[in-house]
């Protein structure tokens, strides 16, 4: 009997840490996708935030449930063989590297598309792929300030706008990415071709 879960049978490889990409991958896992999370050898940095047990934290579990974890040094000479084996059978690859690193590692959409034409590559940046700020790194707090979201929230600390407790730009970005990936999978079902889904924290905050 077919699974009632919408993403059953979908293979996802996640190259992400912190919030936006991991939470998107968790949403796909909740829908039945099989997610392999690639982590640094020391693990996602979120594993160290107020641990409940060694390597396990509330923050990590709230964004990474339902996944399999694979520690991997992406710059090791043998890593390319492992990545190829994963992507050759994957439906979706998700990344949120600092600007330029995906291209350096050969994990940007332009590099992957010719090798894996059915693959959907989802990517998160702080300020988008083009424009004067494209090569700048950024995180939720920076983007909340830059977009004006921090001021519009109305929270003031010592006379200055302050971020709210939830990292809303990150979570909205994750939701946008998940919708984009679902849309790309739907398109692939009728066209047979993969593609790129590119989202930015700034666009999510705006």
C-alpha positions as CSV (number, residue, x, y, z in Angstrom):
1,X,0.0,0.0,0.0
2,X,1.5,3.4,-0.9
3,X,2.6,5.6,2.0
4,X,0.2,8.5,2.8
5,X,3.2,10.8,3.5
6,X,3.7,13.2,0.6
7,X,7.5,12.9,0.5
8,X,7.8,9.2,1.0
9,X,10.6,7.8,-1.2
10,X,12.3,11.2,-1.6
11,X,16.0,11.3,-0.7
12,X,17.4,14.5,0.7
13,X,21.1,15.4,1.4
14,X,21.5,18.3,3.8
15,X,24.6,20.4,3.9
16,X,23.3,22.8,6.6
17,X,23.7,24.0,10.1
18,X,22.0,26.3,12.6
19,X,18.4,26.9,11.5
20,X,17.1,27.7,8.0
21,X,18.3,24.6,6.0
22,X,18.1,22.2,9.0
23,X,14.5,23.2,9.7
24,X,13.5,23.0,6.0
25,X,15.0,19.4,5.9
26,X,13.1,18.5,9.1
27,X,9.8,19.6,7.5
28,X,10.6,17.3,4.5
29,X,11.5,14.5,6.9
30,X,8.2,15.1,8.8
31,X,6.5,14.5,5.4
32,X,8.2,11.2,4.9
33,X,11.5,12.1,3.2
34,X,14.7,10.3,4.1
35,X,17.2,13.0,5.1
36,X,20.9,12.5,5.5
37,X,22.4,15.4,7.4
38,X,26.1,16.0,6.6
39,X,27.9,17.4,9.6
40,X,31.4,18.6,10.4
41,X,33.4,16.0,12.2
42,X,32.8,17.9,15.5
43,X,29.0,18.1,14.6
44,X,26.6,21.0,13.9
45,X,27.6,23.9,16.2
46,X,24.0,23.8,17.6
47,X,24.8,20.5,19.3
48,X,26.9,22.5,21.8
49,X,24.2,25.0,22.9
50,X,23.2,24.0,26.5
51,X,23.6,20.3,26.0
52,X,20.9,18.0,27.5
53,X,23.3,15.1,26.9
54,X,26.6,14.9,25.0
55,X,26.0,16.3,21.5
56,X,22.2,16.7,22.1
57,X,20.5,20.0,22.8
58,X,16.9,21.3,22.7
59,X,17.9,23.5,19.8
60,X,19.4,20.7,17.8
61,X,16.5,18.3,18.3
62,X,13.9,20.9,17.5
63,X,15.4,21.3,14.0
64,X,16.9,17.9,13.2
65,X,14.5,15.2,14.3
66,X,13.9,12.3,11.8
67,X,17.3,12.5,10.1
68,X,20.3,10.3,9.7
69,X,23.6,12.1,10.5
70,X,26.9,11.6,8.6
71,X,30.1,13.3,9.9
72,X,32.2,14.3,6.9
73,X,35.1,16.6,6.3
74,X,34.0,18.1,3.0
75,X,37.6,19.2,2.1
76,X,39.1,15.7,2.5
77,X,40.3,14.3,-0.8
78,X,38.1,11.2,-0.4
79,X,35.0,13.2,0.5
80,X,34.1,13.7,-3.2
81,X,33.4,10.0,-3.7
82,X,31.1,9.9,-0.7
83,X,29.2,13.0,-1.9
84,X,28.9,11.6,-5.4
85,X,27.4,8.4,-4.0
86,X,24.9,10.3,-2.0
87,X,23.9,12.8,-4.7
88,X,23.7,10.1,-7.5
89,X,20.6,8.7,-5.7
90,X,19.3,11.9,-4.1
91,X,16.3,14.0,-5.2
92,X,17.2,17.1,-3.2
93,X,20.4,18.7,-1.9
94,X,20.1,21.6,0.6
95,X,23.0,24.0,1.4
96,X,23.6,27.2,3.4
97,X,27.3,27.7,3.0
98,X,29.0,31.0,3.4
99,X,29.2,32.9,0.1
100,X,31.5,31.3,-2.4
101,X,32.1,28.1,-0.5
102,X,29.5,26.0,-2.4
103,X,31.3,26.8,-5.7
104,X,34.6,26.1,-4.1
105,X,33.4,22.6,-3.0
106,X,31.6,21.9,-6.3
107,X,28.2,21.9,-4.5
108,X,26.6,24.9,-6.2
109,X,23.7,24.4,-8.6
110,X,25.7,25.3,-11.7
111,X,28.2,22.6,-11.0
112,X,25.7,19.9,-9.9
113,X,23.1,20.3,-12.6
114,X,25.0,18.7,-15.5
115,X,26.0,15.7,-13.4
116,X,22.6,15.2,-11.7
117,X,19.9,16.6,-14.0
118,X,17.0,15.4,-11.8
119,X,18.5,16.9,-8.7
120,X,16.8,19.8,-7.0
121,X,19.3,22.1,-5.3
122,X,18.0,24.3,-2.5
123,X,20.2,27.1,-1.3
124,X,20.0,29.7,1.5
125,X,22.0,32.9,1.5
126,X,21.8,36.0,3.7
127,X,21.4,38.6,1.0
128,X,20.7,36.7,-2.3
129,X,23.0,35.5,-5.1
130,X,23.2,38.8,-6.9
131,X,23.6,42.4,-5.9
132,X,26.1,44.5,-3.9
133,X,25.7,42.4,-0.8
134,X,25.7,39.0,-2.4
135,X,29.2,38.0,-1.0
136,X,28.4,39.1,2.5
137,X,27.7,36.5,5.2
138,X,24.8,37.1,7.6
139,X,22.5,35.6,10.1
140,X,19.0,36.2,11.5
141,X,20.0,38.9,13.9
142,X,21.9,40.9,11.2
143,X,19.1,40.5,8.7
144,X,16.4,41.5,11.2
145,X,18.3,44.8,11.7
146,X,19.1,45.3,8.1
147,X,15.5,44.7,6.9
148,X,13.9,46.9,9.5
149,X,12.0,44.0,11.0
150,X,13.7,44.5,14.3
151,X,12.4,48.1,14.5
152,X,8.9,47.2,13.3
153,X,8.6,44.5,16.0
154,X,8.6,47.4,18.5
155,X,10.9,45.7,21.1
156,X,13.3,48.3,22.6
157,X,16.3,47.6,24.8
158,X,18.3,50.6,26.2
159,X,16.7,52.8,23.6
160,X,17.6,50.7,20.6
161,X,15.6,48.2,18.5
162,X,16.1,44.6,19.7
163,X,15.4,41.2,18.1
164,X,12.5,39.2,19.3
165,X,13.2,35.8,20.9
166,X,12.4,33.6,17.9
167,X,14.7,33.9,14.9
168,X,11.8,34.7,12.6
169,X,13.8,35.4,9.4
170,X,15.5,32.0,9.7
171,X,12.2,30.1,10.2
172,X,10.3,32.1,7.5
173,X,13.3,31.3,5.1
174,X,13.0,27.6,6.0
175,X,9.3,27.6,5.2
176,X,9.9,29.4,1.9
177,X,12.6,26.9,0.9
178,X,10.4,24.0,1.8
179,X,7.6,25.3,-0.4
180,X,10.1,25.9,-3.2
181,X,11.4,22.4,-3.0
182,X,7.9,20.9,-2.9
183,X,7.1,23.0,-6.0
184,X,10.2,21.9,-7.8
185,X,9.4,18.3,-7.0
186,X,6.0,18.7,-8.4
187,X,7.4,20.3,-11.6
188,X,9.9,17.4,-11.9
189,X,7.1,14.9,-11.8
190,X,5.8,16.3,-15.0
191,X,9.0,17.5,-16.8
192,X,11.6,15.1,-15.4
193,X,14.1,17.9,-14.8
194,X,15.5,19.2,-11.5
195,X,16.4,22.8,-10.8
196,X,17.5,25.3,-8.3
197,X,15.5,26.9,-5.4
198,X,17.3,30.0,-4.1
199,X,16.0,31.8,-1.0
200,X,17.5,34.6,1.1
201,X,17.1,35.6,4.7
202,X,16.6,39.2,3.7
203,X,13.7,38.4,1.4
204,X,12.2,36.3,4.1
205,X,12.5,39.1,6.6
206,X,11.0,41.6,4.2
